[in-house]
Amino acid sequence: MPCVPLVTRDPSAETLAERPLSASGHEAVSARSTDAAIRSLFKVRIHAAVVDSAVGEQLLREFCSRIRSGNDNYPIALLTAARASRL
C-alpha cells in the first residue's frame, strides 16, 4: 500500500486528512513532528507527504527540503487554516 507521511499536531486535521488518503488506497503514517516524520522515511517508501502548516515555518521548510533532497520527486500537500495569511 502506498505510504503518505501525515505531519500534524491537530487530531481533527489528522482525522480529516486520513479519510481521503485511506479511501484512495494510501496508508497515512501519522507523525506529530517533522523529526518523527523524517525518521519514518527510513522505514517506509513514501509516495507523497501531507504537512500541516501549524508545525511552524522553519520546521516545514526543513521537512520539505529533506523530502526533496533525494532522487525522487514527491508531491507535498500543505494543510493550512482558513484564517492563515501565508507562509
VMD Tcl script that draws the C-alpha trace (Angstrom):
set ca {
  {0.00 0.00 0.00}
  {1.44 3.43 -0.88}
  {2.50 5.37 2.25}
  {1.99 9.06 2.87}
  {3.53 10.77 5.92}
  {0.91 12.95 7.62}
  {2.50 15.59 9.85}
  {0.14 17.46 12.14}
  {-0.29 18.16 15.84}
  {-4.06 18.57 15.44}
  {-6.05 15.34 15.92}
  {-9.03 16.71 13.98}
  {-6.83 17.64 11.00}
  {-5.28 14.17 11.18}
  {-8.71 12.54 11.01}
  {-9.83 14.75 8.13}
  {-6.69 14.01 6.12}
  {-6.61 10.27 6.85}
  {-10.08 9.60 5.47}
  {-9.48 10.57 1.83}
  {-5.98 9.05 1.88}
  {-7.37 5.74 3.09}
  {-10.27 5.87 0.64}
  {-7.82 6.32 -2.24}
  {-5.75 3.32 -1.16}
  {-2.96 5.10 0.74}
  {-1.68 4.38 4.22}
  {-1.29 7.54 6.30}
  {1.80 7.35 8.51}
  {0.97 9.86 11.23}
  {3.68 11.91 12.90}
  {3.31 14.67 15.49}
  {6.59 16.32 14.49}
  {8.72 16.77 11.42}
  {11.54 14.85 13.16}
  {9.25 11.85 13.63}
  {8.16 12.11 10.00}
  {11.77 12.21 8.79}
  {12.56 9.10 10.87}
  {9.60 7.35 9.22}
  {11.20 7.96 5.81}
  {13.77 5.29 6.69}
  {11.07 2.72 7.48}
  {8.70 3.00 4.52}
  {8.76 4.05 0.89}
  {6.59 7.12 0.54}
  {4.61 8.38 -2.44}
  {3.71 11.88 -1.19}
  {3.54 13.87 2.04}
  {0.84 15.88 3.82}
  {2.07 18.56 6.24}
  {0.12 20.93 8.48}
  {1.48 24.48 8.33}
  {0.84 24.75 12.09}
  {4.10 22.84 12.71}
  {5.88 26.12 12.03}
  {7.58 27.72 9.08}
  {11.15 26.66 9.90}
  {10.26 23.01 10.56}
  {8.08 22.97 7.46}
  {10.92 24.25 5.30}
  {13.37 21.72 6.77}
  {10.97 18.83 6.23}
  {10.20 19.82 2.64}
  {13.90 20.30 1.94}
  {14.63 16.84 3.33}
  {11.86 15.27 1.23}
  {13.10 16.98 -1.92}
  {16.80 16.24 -1.30}
  {16.51 12.66 -2.52}
  {16.45 11.44 -6.07}
  {12.66 11.05 -6.07}
  {10.28 13.94 -6.55}
  {7.32 13.63 -4.17}
  {4.26 15.86 -4.10}
  {3.78 17.67 -0.79}
  {0.27 18.77 0.21}
  {0.13 21.62 2.69}
  {-2.73 21.93 5.19}
  {-3.46 25.49 6.22}
  {-6.07 27.07 8.46}
  {-8.77 29.09 6.73}
  {-7.52 32.18 8.56}
  {-3.85 31.63 7.56}
  {-2.47 34.53 5.57}
  {0.67 32.99 4.06}
  {3.93 31.22 4.86}
}
mol new
graphics top color blue
foreach p $ca { graphics top sphere $p radius 0.5 }
foreach p [lrange $ca 0 end-1] q [lrange $ca 1 end] { graphics top cylinder $p $q radius 0.2 }
display resetview
